[in-house]
């Protein structure tokens, strides 16, 4: 069945009621102190994941595929930590979207690498920040907005209430938000020395794709980073973020990729995947391993998920 686009549904249609309920729950979570909320999320994560056996299998399989040199005990330890992160993720999204400006401003943040963005913009270039889907992805983006004007790319929610509420929330701190199909707006933003953040580490159905190595495995990967850099001259900078055990957040902006883009989309996409892999290895327990990253396989190749 063809999905109905968000704009085709009124906000108060019964179809939207579950979305409003979800927004209300997230709004309430965002009113809680962050550390107790994260603790509650960490306790509930393994319970919820136990009710989703397929996602649990994907998590374990991804760790097996990406870290074949680890012992079974190492993978089990990271899997346990990651299950707790899956619960913290809901809290981080709630705080990223709906917590007050004052409360977010009080979170301790360590940042490095701002000079890379400043240098690119001083030379009249836009900046394309590439990051990965960590459990605190939305909150990390909001924290970065404290230091620089930042736009983002996102996938539109099919629930109109949820889409409306989240887009309005992001408008409080992001300089702009672009759907993945709003290419003209993205190009204008980058050509005007804007900073745009997106995460190309998952498998997407839209856009040009090719198989590039990711943790040594051919992975269906969009070529958007290569294309956007080629069309706009934007600098490509890795955005790394971690949550520390003390509740602080570490944001690191890598040096721009040199000699990028080239004329070879596969070579460029391989470099981007290598950068993302480097970032993920810094905190693998906080990465979203629940996503079936290697679902699409090269022709005649066997499925990696059982």
C-alpha positions as CSV (number, residue, x, y, z in Angstrom):
1,X,0.0,0.0,0.0
2,X,1.3,3.4,-0.9
3,X,2.1,5.6,2.2
4,X,0.2,8.9,2.5
5,X,2.5,11.9,2.8
6,X,2.4,13.9,6.0
7,X,1.0,17.0,4.3
8,X,-2.1,15.0,3.2
9,X,-3.2,14.3,6.7
10,X,-4.7,17.0,9.0
11,X,-3.0,17.4,12.4
12,X,-6.2,16.4,14.3
13,X,-7.1,13.4,12.2
14,X,-7.4,10.2,14.3
15,X,-4.4,8.9,12.4
16,X,-2.4,11.6,14.3
17,X,-3.5,10.7,17.8
18,X,-0.7,8.2,18.4
19,X,1.7,10.8,17.3
20,X,0.4,13.4,19.7
21,X,0.6,10.8,22.5
22,X,4.2,10.1,21.6
23,X,5.0,13.8,21.6
24,X,3.4,14.2,25.0
25,X,5.4,11.4,26.5
26,X,8.7,12.9,25.0
27,X,7.7,16.3,26.3
28,X,7.3,14.9,29.8
29,X,10.6,13.0,29.6
30,X,12.2,16.3,28.7
31,X,10.9,17.9,31.9
32,X,12.9,15.3,34.0
33,X,16.4,15.9,35.2
34,X,18.7,14.4,32.5
35,X,20.8,12.0,34.6
36,X,17.9,10.3,36.4
37,X,16.1,10.1,33.1
38,X,19.1,8.5,31.4
39,X,19.3,6.0,34.3
40,X,15.6,5.1,33.8
41,X,16.2,4.7,30.1
42,X,19.2,2.5,30.7
43,X,17.2,0.2,33.0
44,X,14.3,-0.1,30.5
45,X,16.4,-0.5,27.4
46,X,17.3,-4.2,27.9
47,X,13.6,-5.0,28.8
48,X,12.3,-3.4,25.7
49,X,14.9,-5.1,23.5
50,X,14.0,-8.5,25.0
51,X,10.6,-7.9,23.5
52,X,12.1,-7.3,20.1
53,X,14.1,-10.5,19.4
54,X,14.7,-9.6,15.7
55,X,16.4,-6.3,16.7
56,X,18.4,-8.1,19.4
57,X,19.6,-10.6,16.7
58,X,20.6,-7.7,14.4
59,X,22.6,-6.1,17.2
60,X,24.5,-9.2,17.9
61,X,25.1,-10.0,14.2
62,X,26.3,-6.5,13.4
63,X,28.9,-6.7,16.2
64,X,30.0,-10.2,14.9
65,X,30.4,-8.8,11.4
66,X,32.1,-5.6,12.3
67,X,34.4,-6.8,15.0
68,X,35.5,-10.3,14.0
69,X,38.7,-9.9,16.0
70,X,36.8,-9.4,19.3
71,X,36.2,-12.3,21.6
72,X,32.7,-13.5,22.3
73,X,33.0,-11.9,25.8
74,X,33.9,-8.5,24.3
75,X,31.0,-8.6,21.9
76,X,28.6,-9.6,24.7
77,X,29.8,-6.8,26.9
78,X,29.3,-4.2,24.2
79,X,25.9,-5.7,23.3
80,X,24.8,-5.3,27.0
81,X,26.0,-1.7,27.1
82,X,24.3,-1.0,23.8
83,X,21.0,-2.4,25.0
84,X,21.1,0.2,27.8
85,X,22.0,2.8,25.2
86,X,18.8,1.9,23.3
87,X,16.8,3.1,26.3
88,X,18.9,6.2,26.8
89,X,18.4,7.1,23.2
90,X,14.7,7.9,23.8
91,X,15.7,10.3,26.6
92,X,18.3,11.9,24.4
93,X,15.8,12.5,21.6
94,X,13.3,13.9,24.1
95,X,15.9,16.3,25.5
96,X,17.2,17.2,22.1
97,X,13.8,18.2,20.8
98,X,11.7,19.4,23.8
99,X,14.0,20.5,26.6
100,X,14.3,24.2,27.4
101,X,17.1,26.4,26.1
102,X,18.2,27.1,29.6
103,X,18.4,23.4,30.7
104,X,20.3,22.4,27.6
105,X,22.7,25.4,28.1
106,X,23.6,24.0,31.5
107,X,24.9,20.6,30.1
108,X,28.7,20.3,30.3
109,X,30.2,20.2,26.8
110,X,33.8,19.9,25.6
111,X,34.4,20.8,22.0
112,X,37.4,20.8,19.7
113,X,38.0,21.5,16.1
114,X,35.8,24.6,15.6
115,X,38.7,26.2,13.9
116,X,38.2,23.8,10.9
117,X,34.7,25.2,10.3
118,X,35.8,28.8,10.8
119,X,38.6,28.4,8.3
120,X,36.4,26.9,5.7
121,X,33.7,29.6,6.1
122,X,36.4,32.4,6.1
123,X,37.4,31.1,2.6
124,X,33.8,31.3,1.4
125,X,33.1,27.6,1.6
126,X,30.2,25.8,3.0
127,X,30.7,22.9,5.4
128,X,29.2,19.4,5.2
129,X,29.4,17.7,8.6
130,X,29.1,13.9,8.3
131,X,28.3,12.0,11.4
132,X,26.9,8.7,12.5
133,X,23.7,7.5,14.3
134,X,24.7,7.4,17.9
135,X,22.1,7.2,20.7
136,X,22.5,10.9,21.6
137,X,22.6,12.1,18.0
138,X,19.8,14.7,18.3
139,X,21.0,16.1,21.5
140,X,24.6,16.3,20.2
141,X,23.4,18.3,17.2
142,X,21.5,20.7,19.5
143,X,24.6,21.1,21.7
144,X,26.7,22.0,18.6
145,X,24.1,24.8,17.8
146,X,25.4,26.5,20.9
147,X,28.7,27.2,19.1
148,X,27.8,27.6,15.4
149,X,24.7,28.1,13.2
150,X,23.8,24.6,12.1
151,X,21.3,23.2,9.6
152,X,20.3,19.6,9.3
153,X,18.9,17.0,6.9
154,X,16.2,14.6,8.1
155,X,13.8,12.0,7.0
156,X,10.2,13.2,7.1
157,X,7.9,11.4,9.6
158,X,4.7,10.0,8.1
159,X,2.8,10.9,11.2
160,X,1.7,14.6,10.7
161,X,1.5,15.4,14.4
162,X,5.0,14.1,15.1
163,X,6.4,15.8,12.1
164,X,4.9,19.1,13.0
165,X,6.0,19.0,16.6
166,X,9.6,17.9,15.9
167,X,10.1,20.3,13.0
168,X,8.8,23.2,15.3
169,X,11.1,22.1,18.1
170,X,14.2,22.0,15.8
171,X,13.4,25.4,14.5
172,X,14.2,26.8,18.0
173,X,17.9,26.0,17.7
174,X,18.7,24.9,14.1
175,X,19.3,27.6,11.4
176,X,17.3,25.4,8.9
177,X,16.0,21.9,8.4
178,X,15.9,20.2,5.0
179,X,14.1,17.1,4.1
180,X,16.2,14.7,2.1
181,X,14.4,15.6,-1.1
182,X,14.9,19.4,-0.7
183,X,18.0,19.4,-2.8
184,X,17.8,23.0,-4.0
185,X,17.6,24.4,-0.5
186,X,20.5,22.2,0.5
187,X,22.6,23.5,-2.4
188,X,21.8,27.1,-1.7
189,X,22.7,26.7,1.9
190,X,26.1,25.2,1.3
191,X,26.9,27.6,-1.5
192,X,26.2,30.5,0.9
193,X,28.8,29.2,3.4
194,X,26.3,27.5,5.5
195,X,27.0,24.5,7.7
196,X,24.9,21.3,7.1
197,X,24.9,18.2,9.2
198,X,23.7,14.7,8.1
199,X,24.4,11.1,8.8
200,X,25.1,8.9,5.8
201,X,25.9,5.8,7.7
202,X,22.6,4.0,7.2
203,X,21.1,2.3,4.2
204,X,18.7,4.6,2.3
205,X,16.3,3.7,-0.5
206,X,16.4,7.1,-2.2
207,X,19.4,8.6,-4.0
208,X,22.3,7.2,-5.9
209,X,23.9,4.3,-4.2
210,X,26.9,2.0,-4.6
211,X,28.6,-0.7,-2.6
212,X,31.5,0.7,-0.6
213,X,33.4,-1.1,2.2
214,X,32.1,-0.4,5.8
215,X,34.0,-2.3,8.5
216,X,35.4,-4.4,5.6
217,X,32.0,-5.4,4.3
218,X,30.4,-4.1,1.0
219,X,27.6,-1.9,2.1
220,X,24.9,-0.1,0.0
221,X,25.9,3.5,0.6
222,X,24.5,6.8,-0.8
223,X,26.9,8.9,-2.8
224,X,25.4,12.2,-1.5
225,X,28.6,13.4,0.2
226,X,30.5,13.1,-3.0
227,X,27.7,14.8,-5.0
228,X,27.1,17.6,-2.6
229,X,30.8,18.5,-2.3
230,X,31.1,18.3,-6.0
231,X,28.2,20.7,-6.7
232,X,28.9,23.2,-3.9
233,X,32.6,23.1,-3.1
234,X,31.8,22.5,0.5
235,X,34.4,21.2,2.9
236,X,33.6,17.7,4.3
237,X,34.3,17.4,8.0
238,X,33.6,14.5,10.3
239,X,31.4,15.2,13.4
240,X,32.3,12.9,16.3
241,X,30.3,13.0,19.6
242,X,30.3,11.0,22.8
243,X,28.6,11.1,26.1
244,X,31.0,10.7,29.0
245,X,30.4,8.7,32.2
246,X,30.3,11.9,34.2
247,X,27.3,13.2,32.1
248,X,29.4,15.6,30.0
249,X,29.4,15.6,26.2
250,X,32.5,15.6,23.9
251,X,32.1,17.1,20.5
252,X,35.0,16.8,18.0
253,X,35.1,18.3,14.5
254,X,37.7,16.5,12.4
255,X,40.0,18.2,9.9
256,X,38.4,18.5,6.5
257,X,39.0,15.6,4.0
258,X,41.8,16.7,1.7
259,X,41.5,16.4,-2.1
260,X,37.8,15.9,-1.8
261,X,35.8,15.4,-3.9
262,X,37.6,13.5,-6.6
263,X,36.2,12.4,-9.9
264,X,35.6,8.9,-8.5
265,X,32.4,8.5,-6.5
266,X,33.3,5.1,-5.2
267,X,36.7,6.3,-3.9
268,X,35.1,9.2,-2.2
269,X,32.3,7.2,-0.7
270,X,34.9,4.7,0.6
271,X,36.8,7.5,2.3
272,X,33.6,8.8,3.9
273,X,32.8,5.3,5.2
274,X,36.3,4.9,6.6
275,X,35.8,8.2,8.4
276,X,32.5,7.1,9.9
277,X,34.1,3.8,10.9
278,X,36.9,5.7,12.7
279,X,34.3,7.7,14.6
280,X,32.2,4.7,15.5
281,X,35.2,2.8,16.9
282,X,35.7,5.6,19.5
283,X,32.5,4.6,21.3
284,X,31.0,1.5,19.7
285,X,28.7,0.9,22.7
286,X,26.9,4.2,21.9
287,X,26.3,3.4,18.2
288,X,22.9,2.3,16.8
289,X,23.7,-1.3,16.0
290,X,20.0,-2.1,15.9
291,X,19.9,-1.0,12.2
292,X,20.3,-3.8,9.6
293,X,23.2,-1.9,7.8
294,X,24.1,-4.8,5.5
295,X,20.6,-5.8,4.5
296,X,21.1,-5.1,0.8
297,X,23.7,-7.3,-0.7
298,X,25.6,-7.4,-4.0
299,X,24.0,-9.5,-6.6
300,X,24.2,-13.2,-5.9
301,X,25.6,-12.6,-2.4
302,X,24.1,-14.4,0.6
303,X,22.1,-12.6,3.2
304,X,24.1,-11.6,6.3
305,X,21.1,-11.7,8.6
306,X,19.4,-14.9,9.6
